C-alpha cells in the first residue's frame, strides 16, 4: 500500500471535478451551506494562503466544469483586495459565479482584544 498522495495538477483536478459532476454531484458556494435539500452536494472552498495571483486559473477550470466555489482571501499583507491586480483577479473570479469570503487569520489580531481599544 502506497502512502504517497497523488500528484496535483490542473488536469487531474479537472478530471476529478468532471467525474464528480458526471455521477450526479452538484457544487455550490459555501455561502449557501444551509442548502441541504440535495444529497450529492459539494460546498467547495479554497483558502488562499500564498497569493491571489493564479487563483483565476483554478476558478476558470471550475467554471468550465459548471462548478461553483468559494475563495477565502485574507485582507493582510500582499492580499490587499484594493491593489489593482488583486482587485482585477477577484472581480474575474466573481464574474465566473464563484464567491469571495474573508479568510480570518487570528495571528493578525491582538491576543488581548481590549488592549487594542
Helices and strands as residue ranges (DSSP letters): H 10-22, E 26-28, G 30-32, E 41-43, E 45-48, H 55-64, E 70-73, G 77-79, H 84-95, E 99-102, G 106-108, G 113-116
